[in-house]
Amino acid sequence: MRKKLIFICCLFLWKMAGAQELTSPDKNLHLQFAIQPNGVPTYALTYKGKDVIKPSRLGIELKADASFLDSFEVAGTKTVSFDETWQPVWGEVKEIRNQYNELEVNLHQRSTDRTLIVRFRLFNDGLGFRYEFPQQRHLAYFVIKEERTEFALAGDHKAFWLPGDYDTQEYSTVTSNLSEVRGKMKAAVTPNASQTVFSPTGLQTPLMMKSKDGLYINIHEAALIEYSALSLELDDKTFVLRSFLTPDAVGDKGYLQAPCKSPWRTVIVSDKAGDILTSKLIYNLNEPTKYKDPASWIKPVKYVGVWWEMITGKSTWAYTDIENVQLGVTDYTKTKPNGKHGANTAHVKKYIDFAAENGFDAVLVEGWNQGWEDWFGKTKDYVFDFLTPYPDFDVQELHRYAASKGVKIIMHHETSSSVRNYERHMDTAYRFMVNNGYNAVKSGYVGNIIPRGEHHYGQWLVNHYLYAVTRAAEYHIMVDAHESVHMTGLSRTYPNLIGQESARGTEYESFGGNNPDHTTILPFTRLIGGPMDYTPGIFQMKISAYNPENTSWVRSTLARQLALYVTMYSPLQMAADFPETYRKYMDAFQFIKDVAVDWDDTKVLEAEPGDYITIARKAKGRSSWFIGSTCDENGRVSKISFDYLDAGKKYIATIYSDKKDAHYEKNPQAYEIRKMVVTNKSTLSQQCAPGGGYAISVVEADDAAVKALKK
């Protein structure tokens, strides 16, 4: 009787504390919400009975105003279930299921007579929650001092992390326990064109972790709009992560006007690593596209470009060697060319020819416009006009020539982080693109932001990036943004945001190199929020072959470079190396020609963050599949099945693999190609070299093709 009375009393206290519970559709995830005795709202999350997030506080601290931190009581709740299937304009799968159970908690703050809504959505693959500020009598305009969301972890997890920074994600990922972050931070912070590290235990999102009891946990945000980007501050004693927003030039972290809402805070969780890679939770927390008939003008793109030659130092962006130029003043027709300018008409035509010969959609050209002589590090406001070409770049002739070959040219808008200048010229630049046949632009934000004191991931810049995308949409232009804020699934709403960099890409192979495990981690971190323009396809691993003064080298085998077209998902894929290099390896280059950039289905065949990833994807509207596998510096034997192929059909698999003596450091260009007949009952055991991998094209075949292969 006494035990029963205690249980009833505990239940009564739970109800009095405003406790609410929510379960995922498959019953594996369980959310608990409660109000503590001091009126502090908290939440907790479990997966299959294991703690994912222990009781953690929620709240927003305001500047010069009463904060949304305590004195709350539950004024009402509402639960709904939702289930839909939607089709992305482009993506890894043809259809995405959006199924969740939702809990809306209406909180009343007694001390201010204000209302705050916390909305939770629990999916089978994780949790999303956000703050909503309804229009009300005692709240109109307010300034965020700091968001006080917590993620109280259940232990000292293994983490794959980047140093917390307001201006760059272009760091190598560190793999360590959370307790080791402080000791490893100094070495993790490597030089960058613009960087602002905020704490010895600050971490960026997406943050990927693995618990000692086998849970894979990913923390990030979704639908980042009119708000500062999220970072995390780690308490390395308690393993509590606290939200840490990017400030503006005067230290404030957000200017809001009710009614408004925060981005979603997300926790993706599973006991299978592959489930993290296939999660569409981030996309599902974004709104459906706002565009009418987007598929008529938004198209996946495979391209080559005048780019790697500048990155390696073989060519230059600048037309001259003058160190001091002024737009509209410097007469480039009277200056001496440096003889190394890559974006000249004759040279670009060679890239157009190569693209046309090999079925590529477009050619990116960087360094075509005036101003590159002193574009970086001078904090120039009027640095580019995005309109005026150098004397050796004939816009009209290249427009005509590319069109005659059925090839598009991709525009390049490097802003040098002079954001005000870019917005000043944006509409004129977009009209120039339309008039000259460009339908895609690669934008860049290298260096410290102008206006001075603003950061790449602050609210002001977050608003700018989206402004650039939405203005581009009015001209039917696709955007590939570099050095911008991390992706948060906005490509669902704005599908002309076809790619971003926002991480350490292939260019760093020419700046000292990426770690061999780099591409086994990025799909678990950077790519959680959206596709990356990683620019793979490097076949010449020694940069000195192009520029004797550059001793950097690519930490990858050639076969692994092919695999990246499958494992590093993007609807915008570049073959980044030189045409003359590809012509030496046309048998291997065939895979880049064949591989799709848009997909109907995706299967994760093997995955362990930091070690290996093997993915199979089915080409959009075709029966063909493509497989890619990447591994770390240790090498491994990959074992996969073809059980996703249609039953009763035969396929020819072309396997591009490392040779037995291949090694990312000692023998990176050693590869072999073989063909075999496979069905849905076939399996494959494939050796991957250290820093290597393999790529496979799987094409449906008739009896005659199978017979010919056997002969």
C-alpha positions, 0 to 999 in steps of 0.5 A: 500500500505504501509503495502504491501511495509513493507511486501515486505521489510521484505521478502527481508531482510529475503532472504538477510539474507540467510533464509531457511525453512524446513517442516516435512513430516507431516507438523507439524514441521517447521524449519527456518534457517537464517544468522544474520547481523554479519554473525552468523548462527541460527535456530529455530523450531516450532511444530504445531505452538508452539515454541520448539527452539527459534532462536539459534546460531550455530557454532564451536570455534576452538583452536588457529585458526579462529573459525566457529562462524560468518562472514558467508554467504550462498553459496548454499543450497540443499533440498531432501526428503527421505523415506525408511523402514529398518529392525533392527537385533533386536529391539522393532519393526520389521520394522522402517520407516526412512522418512525425509526432508533434508536441506543442507546449504553450508556456506562460511566464508568470513574472512577465505575463509573456508566452513562449511556445516550444514545439517538439517533433519526434521522427523515427530518426531523431528529434527537432525542436524550436522556440516560437514567440507569438505576437503578444502584448508584452513582447514585440522587439527584442535582442538575444543575448544568448540562447540557453539550450542544453544537450546533456549527454550521457557520457564521454562520447567519441566525437568528430569535431571542428573548433568552434569558430564564427568565420570558418569551417575549413578545419580538419576534423578531430576525432577524440573523446569529448574529454580530450577537446580542450587538450587538442584545441590548440593544434586543431586551430590551423590558419585560415583567411578569416577565423574567430575561435571563441572558446577552448571547448567550443564546437561546431555543428553538425557534431557527430558522436558515438557513445560507448554503448553504440549509439550514433548521435548527431546534433545540428540545426535546421531551417536557419533563417533570420537568426545567428548560426548555432555553435556549442560550448562543451562543459568537459566535466559534465559533458553538457553542450550549451548553445552558443550563437554567433554575435554581431559587430557589437556582441548581440546575437540576434534582433527579433520581432514577434511573431517569430521563431528560432531554427530547429535544434536537431538530434539525429540518433540510431544504433546504425551508422548508416541511418545517420547518412540516410536521415532526411530529418533536416530537410523535413524540418524545412518548409516545402519549396516556395518556387513554382515549377522549379524543375523547369530551370533547376537542373543538376550539373556536372562540370569542369573548370578553370580553377584547379590550375589557379589553386595549384599555382600553375595559373593566376586569377589576376591578369597582371602583376600590378599590386594596386588597382582601382576599378574604373581607373586602372586601364588594363589595356595599357598594362602588361599581362603576366602571361599566367592568366587562366581565364583567357578566351582561347584557354576557356574554349579548350575547356568548353571543347573538353566538356562537349566531347565528354558530355559535361553540362558546364564550364566554371571560369574563375578570374575572368573579371577585373580586380584580382590583383589586390582582391584579398587582405586589403579590406577593399569595399569596391573590390569587384563590379562582377561585370567588367572582363579582363581584356583577354576574356571575350564574354560575347564570343565565349557565350556564342562558342559555348552555346554552339557546343551545347555547354553552359558557362558557370559564373564566378562571383568572388565577393572578397567578403565585401558583402555590401558591395555585392548587394550593391551590384547583385541585380546588375550582375544577375541581369548580366548573367541572363543576357550572356547565357549563364544560369548558375553562379559560384559565389565566394566570401573569402576573408573578413566580412565588410561591414567590419566586425560582422562574422560569416555566421552571424544573423546579418550574413545569414540574411544576406546568403538567403537574400542572394539565393532568393534574388537569384531565383527571380532570374532563374539562377542556381547558386553554389556558395563558398565560405558561407554558413553551414547548410541547414536543409534550406535547399528543400525550400530554395532548391536553386541553392544547389550546392555549398562548400562550407567545409574543407574541400579538395582545394586544401589538397594543394594547401598542405593536404587533407587527412586520409580519413577526411572523406569518411567523416564529412558525410556524417558531419557537413553533408547532414545539412545539404550537398557539398561542392567538394570538387573531386576527381583529382588524378595527378596527386603530386601538385609539383607536377603542375607547379614545382614550387608547390610540394603538397600532395593529394591524400587519396588513391585515384580509385578513391577519387572516383568513389567520391562522386557517389559518397560525397553527394551533390547535384553539382559535381566537378571533374576538377583536374586538367583536361590534359591529365584526364586524357592520360587516364581515359579508361578511369575517366569513363566512370566520371563521364558515366556517373549520375548526379541525380538519384532515385534511390540510395543504399548505405552498404557499409559505414563507420565514421572516420573509417569507411563508407560504401554507398550505392545509388540508383540513377534518376529515371534509369536502371543503372546503379553506381557504387562508391567506397572510401576508407581511411589510412588503414585500408580494408576489405569491403564486403557488399551485396547487390541484393537491391538490384531487380530480381531476375535481371542481369547487370554488368558491373564495371569495377574501378579499384585500387591495385594490390600495391596501391597506397595513397602515399606510395603508389596513388595512381595504381588502379585496375578496371574489370568487369563482371556479371552480377545479379541481386544474389551476387556479393563482392569482396574488394580490397581497398588500399590505405587512403583508397577505395573503389567505384562501380557502375552497374548497368542492366544487360541483355543476354547478348551483352552478357555473352559478349562479356563472357567471351 
